[in-house]
Amino acid sequence: MNREEIAAFAEASAGAPRLIGLDLGTKTIGLALSDVGRQIASPLETIRRVKFTPDAQRIVALCATHAVGGLVIGLPLNMDGSEGPRAQSSRSFARNLKPLLPLPVLFFDERLSTAAVTRTLLEADASRARRGELVDKLAAAYILQSCLDVMGGLLGEAQESDAF
């Protein structure tokens, strides 16, 4: 994910005000939604994975309901930045989703997102059950918020260069 990819995604997804973030796990999919100004990401829901078709149908329905213009999918890279089987699984999910939901997709580095969210929940003294209930959609919000922050920074840089 370089600046050019993120800028191209921001431009391609500009047709609708919101973005949706996905944290694809093996058992669940955490979802988060941006506000219409693309400043703040909020946890939306967690889908218990069953099979691809019903999982995808739920995502398509949420995108239609919330006027989503693009998807930010967490890419679980290895600590050295290389892609392993989980990253390939995320890319495969997006490929399979594309015919059902022809929106721009941005893969965004999700390394340590679940660890950061879990640490925050532990600091908040959340019970194990409560952490399990929240961690996936909070991780999706963390990923989406990170992306929104980068996009906002790029927009700010573009506005500064236009001023000169």
Contacts in CASP RR format, 6 or more apart in sequence:
PFRMAT RR
TARGET T0000
AUTHOR 0000-0000-0000
METHOD contacts of the structure
MODEL  1
MNREEIAAFAEASAGAPRLIGLDLGTKTIGLALSDVGRQIASPLETIRRV
KFTPDAQRIVALCATHAVGGLVIGLPLNMDGSEGPRAQSSRSFARNLKPL
LPLPVLFFDERLSTAAVTRTLLEADASRARRGELVDKLAAAYILQSCLDV
MGGLLGEAQESDAF
1 75 0 8 1.000
1 106 0 8 1.000
1 107 0 8 1.000
1 108 0 8 1.000
1 109 0 8 1.000
3 154 0 8 1.000
5 106 0 8 1.000
6 106 0 8 1.000
6 147 0 8 1.000
6 150 0 8 1.000
6 151 0 8 1.000
6 154 0 8 1.000
7 154 0 8 1.000
9 70 0 8 1.000
9 104 0 8 1.000
9 105 0 8 1.000
9 106 0 8 1.000
9 151 0 8 1.000
10 151 0 8 1.000
10 154 0 8 1.000
10 155 0 8 1.000
12 70 0 8 1.000
12 104 0 8 1.000
13 19 0 8 1.000
13 69 0 8 1.000
13 70 0 8 1.000
13 103 0 8 1.000
13 104 0 8 1.000
15 69 0 8 1.000
16 67 0 8 1.000
16 68 0 8 1.000
16 69 0 8 1.000
16 70 0 8 1.000
17 36 0 8 1.000
17 37 0 8 1.000
17 38 0 8 1.000
17 67 0 8 1.000
17 69 0 8 1.000
18 33 0 8 1.000
18 34 0 8 1.000
18 35 0 8 1.000
18 36 0 8 1.000
18 38 0 8 1.000
18 66 0 8 1.000
18 67 0 8 1.000
18 68 0 8 1.000
18 69 0 8 1.000
19 33 0 8 1.000
19 34 0 8 1.000
19 38 0 8 1.000
19 68 0 8 1.000
19 69 0 8 1.000
19 70 0 8 1.000
19 71 0 8 1.000
19 72 0 8 1.000
19 144 0 8 1.000
19 147 0 8 1.000
19 148 0 8 1.000
20 31 0 8 1.000
20 32 0 8 1.000
20 33 0 8 1.000
20 34 0 8 1.000
20 44 0 8 1.000
20 59 0 8 1.000
20 62 0 8 1.000
20 63 0 8 1.000
20 66 0 8 1.000
20 68 0 8 1.000
20 70 0 8 1.000
20 71 0 8 1.000
20 72 0 8 1.000
20 144 0 8 1.000
21 30 0 8 1.000
21 31 0 8 1.000
21 32 0 8 1.000
21 33 0 8 1.000
21 34 0 8 1.000
21 41 0 8 1.000
21 71 0 8 1.000
21 72 0 8 1.000
21 73 0 8 1.000
21 74 0 8 1.000
21 140 0 8 1.000
21 141 0 8 1.000
21 143 0 8 1.000
21 144 0 8 1.000
21 147 0 8 1.000
22 29 0 8 1.000
22 30 0 8 1.000
22 31 0 8 1.000
22 59 0 8 1.000
22 71 0 8 1.000
22 72 0 8 1.000
22 73 0 8 1.000
22 74 0 8 1.000
22 140 0 8 1.000
22 143 0 8 1.000
23 29 0 8 1.000
23 30 0 8 1.000
23 31 0 8 1.000
23 32 0 8 1.000
23 74 0 8 1.000
23 110 0 8 1.000
23 113 0 8 1.000
23 114 0 8 1.000
23 136 0 8 1.000
23 137 0 8 1.000
23 139 0 8 1.000
23 140 0 8 1.000
23 143 0 8 1.000
24 30 0 8 1.000
24 73 0 8 1.000
24 74 0 8 1.000
24 89 0 8 1.000
24 90 0 8 1.000
24 93 0 8 1.000
25 49 0 8 1.000
25 86 0 8 1.000
25 136 0 8 1.000
26 49 0 8 1.000
27 48 0 8 1.000
27 49 0 8 1.000
28 46 0 8 1.000
28 47 0 8 1.000
28 48 0 8 1.000
28 49 0 8 1.000
28 136 0 8 1.000
29 46 0 8 1.000
29 47 0 8 1.000
29 49 0 8 1.000
29 55 0 8 1.000
29 59 0 8 1.000
29 136 0 8 1.000
30 43 0 8 1.000
30 44 0 8 1.000
30 45 0 8 1.000
30 46 0 8 1.000
30 47 0 8 1.000
30 136 0 8 1.000
30 137 0 8 1.000
30 139 0 8 1.000
30 140 0 8 1.000
31 43 0 8 1.000
31 44 0 8 1.000
31 45 0 8 1.000
31 46 0 8 1.000
31 47 0 8 1.000
31 59 0 8 1.000
31 62 0 8 1.000
31 137 0 8 1.000
31 140 0 8 1.000
32 41 0 8 1.000
32 42 0 8 1.000
32 43 0 8 1.000
32 44 0 8 1.000
32 137 0 8 1.000
32 140 0 8 1.000
32 141 0 8 1.000
32 143 0 8 1.000
32 144 0 8 1.000
32 145 0 8 1.000
33 41 0 8 1.000
33 42 0 8 1.000
33 44 0 8 1.000
33 62 0 8 1.000
33 66 0 8 1.000
33 68 0 8 1.000
33 144 0 8 1.000
34 40 0 8 1.000
34 41 0 8 1.000
34 42 0 8 1.000
34 144 0 8 1.000
34 148 0 8 1.000
35 42 0 8 1.000
38 148 0 8 1.000
38 151 0 8 1.000
38 152 0 8 1.000
39 148 0 8 1.000
40 145 0 8 1.000
40 148 0 8 1.000
41 140 0 8 1.000
41 141 0 8 1.000
41 142 0 8 1.000
41 144 0 8 1.000
41 145 0 8 1.000
41 148 0 8 1.000
42 141 0 8 1.000
43 134 0 8 1.000
43 137 0 8 1.000
43 138 0 8 1.000
43 140 0 8 1.000
43 141 0 8 1.000
44 62 0 8 1.000
44 137 0 8 1.000
44 140 0 8 1.000
45 62 0 8 1.000
45 137 0 8 1.000
46 133 0 8 1.000
46 136 0 8 1.000
46 137 0 8 1.000
47 55 0 8 1.000
47 58 0 8 1.000
47 59 0 8 1.000
49 55 0 8 1.000
52 93 0 8 1.000
52 96 0 8 1.000
56 96 0 8 1.000
56 97 0 8 1.000
56 100 0 8 1.000
56 101 0 8 1.000
57 100 0 8 1.000
59 97 0 8 1.000
59 101 0 8 1.000
60 100 0 8 1.000
60 101 0 8 1.000
62 68 0 8 1.000
63 69 0 8 1.000
63 70 0 8 1.000
63 71 0 8 1.000
63 101 0 8 1.000
63 103 0 8 1.000
68 103 0 8 1.000
69 103 0 8 1.000
69 104 0 8 1.000
70 103 0 8 1.000
70 104 0 8 1.000
70 105 0 8 1.000
70 106 0 8 1.000
71 94 0 8 1.000
71 97 0 8 1.000
71 101 0 8 1.000
71 103 0 8 1.000
71 104 0 8 1.000
71 105 0 8 1.000
71 106 0 8 1.000
72 105 0 8 1.000
72 106 0 8 1.000
72 108 0 8 1.000
72 143 0 8 1.000
72 144 0 8 1.000
72 147 0 8 1.000
73 90 0 8 1.000
73 93 0 8 1.000
73 94 0 8 1.000
73 105 0 8 1.000
73 106 0 8 1.000
73 107 0 8 1.000
73 108 0 8 1.000
74 90 0 8 1.000
74 107 0 8 1.000
74 108 0 8 1.000
74 109 0 8 1.000
74 110 0 8 1.000
74 113 0 8 1.000
74 143 0 8 1.000
75 83 0 8 1.000
75 87 0 8 1.000
75 90 0 8 1.000
75 91 0 8 1.000
75 107 0 8 1.000
75 108 0 8 1.000
75 109 0 8 1.000
75 110 0 8 1.000
76 84 0 8 1.000
76 86 0 8 1.000
76 87 0 8 1.000
76 90 0 8 1.000
76 110 0 8 1.000
76 111 0 8 1.000
77 83 0 8 1.000
77 84 0 8 1.000
77 87 0 8 1.000
77 109 0 8 1.000
77 110 0 8 1.000
77 111 0 8 1.000
78 84 0 8 1.000
78 87 0 8 1.000
79 111 0 8 1.000
81 111 0 8 1.000
90 107 0 8 1.000
91 107 0 8 1.000
94 105 0 8 1.000
94 107 0 8 1.000
97 105 0 8 1.000
98 105 0 8 1.000
106 147 0 8 1.000
108 143 0 8 1.000
108 144 0 8 1.000
108 146 0 8 1.000
108 147 0 8 1.000
110 139 0 8 1.000
110 143 0 8 1.000
113 139 0 8 1.000
113 142 0 8 1.000
113 143 0 8 1.000
113 146 0 8 1.000
114 135 0 8 1.000
114 139 0 8 1.000
116 142 0 8 1.000
117 134 0 8 1.000
117 135 0 8 1.000
117 138 0 8 1.000
117 139 0 8 1.000
117 142 0 8 1.000
118 131 0 8 1.000
118 135 0 8 1.000
120 138 0 8 1.000
121 130 0 8 1.000
121 131 0 8 1.000
121 134 0 8 1.000
121 135 0 8 1.000
121 138 0 8 1.000
122 131 0 8 1.000
126 134 0 8 1.000
END
